[in-house]
Amino acid sequence: DRTEPGLHPSIYEDFCFYYLQRTSEGYENPSNQRLINLKHDPMEYRDREDVWRYKTEEITKFGNDVAGWLAAALVPFELWDDVALVPMPTSRPSTDEFFDSRLVELCEVAACVDGRARVENILDVSTGTVPAHRGGSRDVAYLMDNIVVYEPSQPLDIVVLIDDILTSGNHYAASRARLRECFPSIMTMGLFLARHRDDVRYAYVVPDQ
């Protein structure tokens, strides 16, 4: 929110939620380890069962996390049939041989656990891009031009955009804007598995004896 000046200015007016904080501490932070496992690249690890199983486990865990958020009624959804979980697009189009379907799969897990919400996999990219964490563009207008929106299976009312990491918020802002171009009356919110912070460190908590 605005109490943290300079962070995520493109989404100040939005409803966005997150679970964990990713920091620059590597595996020392347990949240980092979960996210690294979740984001294992199919191009590098798809045929490595010893590594890929950790990705599969995290997809299930995070899917249950999303379902728990829905069940906790943090947002008073009155018409659950109108709530759509929409995975954010990745840097590769869904037609790419090495497309990473992690967000689609964890949304499907969440919908299976809590059947009141449905998955609408309607966002894609027209061409592959360099991921932002590897120097790719964070320009909202540029990102919007590359986002493709497909027709949903049912009319959209409330859309929960699901992504793994919130850094600048620009990818969320671009996806939100493209959706509103196509569906002007929808309500959008963001649910992120983690927020990236360079200015904090993970604090180990020692339980009371």
N, C-alpha and C positions, 0 to 999 in steps of 0.2 A: 504494500500500500504506500501511500505518500509519506509515511513516516520514515521511509528508507529512500531518501532523495537520490535520483540517478539510476535506480534499479527499475528495469522493465517499464520505461515511460510509455511505451506503445500500448500497454494494456492496463493503465491506471483505472480506466472506467469499466473494466471487465470483472466478472466473478471468476477467479482462478484459485485452484487449490493444489497443494502438493504434499507428499508424504515425507520425503527424505531430503537431506542436503548433501550434494556432491561437493567435495572439496579437492584441493590439490595435493592430498596426502597419500594417494595411492591406496594400497590394500590396508593401510593402517586404519582407514575409516571403513567400517563394515558396509555402509551404504554404497561406497565406491565399488566394493567387491561385487555386490549384487548387480549394480548397473553394468559393470564390465562383463559379467557373465551374460546378462541379458542382451548386450549389444555385440556379442561375438559375430564377426562378419561371415556370412555364408560362403563367400569366395575363398576364405582362408580355412574355415573350420567345419564346413558342412559334412565333410567325410571323416572328421575326427570324432569318433563316438566318445572318446575319453573326455573331450572338451564340450562337445555339443550337448551332452546330457545336462550340463550345468545351465545351459541356455534354456533348455526345455523345462527344467525345474523352476527357473525364475519366471518364465512365462506363466506357469501355473500359479506361482506365489503372487505375482503382481495382479493376475486376473482375479484372484481371491481378494486382494487388497481393494481393487476397484469395486467388487461386489460388496465389500464391507462398507465402503463409503456410501454406496447407494442405500444399503440397509440402515445405515445410521441416520438417514433422513436429514443430513446436514443442509440439504435444500428441500423445501417442502413441496415435492412433486405431488400434484393432486391427480393428474391424469397420466399414470405410468405408461399407458400404451403409446403416449406421444413422446416418450423420452428415447432418443436415439444416441447410442454410443458411436462416434465417428472417429476411426483411427486417423491420425495425422499422416500426410504423405511423407515418404522418405526421400532420400536423394536419388534412388533408382526407381524407374517406372515399374509397375507391377508385371509388365511383360518381360522384364530383364531376367535372364537366367539366374542371376544371383540376388534377386529381390529379397529383402528381409521382411518376412511377414509377421514379425514378433508382435507388433501393435494390433494387427488384425486378430491374431491368435489369442492374445490376452483379453481382448474385448469379447471374443467368443466364449472364453472361460467365464468371464464375469456374467455374461448373459445366461449361461447355463446355470450358474449358481443362483442368480436372482433373475428369474424369468420375466420380471415386470418390464425390463428394458430390452431393446433389440439393437442389433448391430447393423449399421448402414455404412458399408465400405464404399463410399462414394467419392473420395478424394484420391487423386493420383497426380503424378507429374508427367508432362508431355515428353521431356527429355531428361536424361540423367544430369545431375549437377554435382559439383564438389561439395561434400558435407561442410557445414559451417565450421565444425571443430577442426577441419583441415584447411581452413582459409577460404571457404566458399562464401558467397555473398549473403549478407543479412539484410539487404535492401528490400523493403516490403513490396515496392512496386515491381521490382525484378522477380521476386518470388511469386507474386500474384500472377504474373504473365505466364508462369510455367505450370500453374496448378490447373488441373482438369477436374471438373465437377460432373459426376454422372447422376442420372435420375434415381432417386431413392425408391425403394420398394413400396413405401407408404408416404403420405404427406408428412412433412417435418414440422414440428412445433418447438420442442426443446432439444437442442443438440449439445451433447457433452463431447468436446474434442479431447481425445486421449493422446498424450505424448509421453515419452520417457523422461526428457530433461528440459527444464525451462532455463534458458540462458539469458538471451536478450528479450525474448517474447515476440520477436519479429516474425518468426515462422507461424506462431499462433495467430498473430495479427493478420498475416497474409491469408491464411486459411479461413479465418473468420470473415474477412472482407469478401473473399470469393464466394463463400456460402451465402452471405447476405445479398450479393449481387443477384444470385439465382433465386433465393428464397427470402425476400425482404422482411417478412413478418416473424421470422424465427427468433427464439431466444438462444443465445450461445453462452457457454461457459467452458472453462478449461480445467482439466484434471491431469496433473503431471506427477510422474512417479518420484521426481526429485527436482530440486532447484539447485543450480550451480552457484557457489559462492567462493570467490578467491580470498575474501577478507576474513574468513572465519576458519577455525580449526575444530576438528571433531573432539569432543570432550568425553573422556571415559568417566562413567559414573560408578563409584564404588558403593555397592548396596550397604545399607545399615546392617551391622552385625547383630 
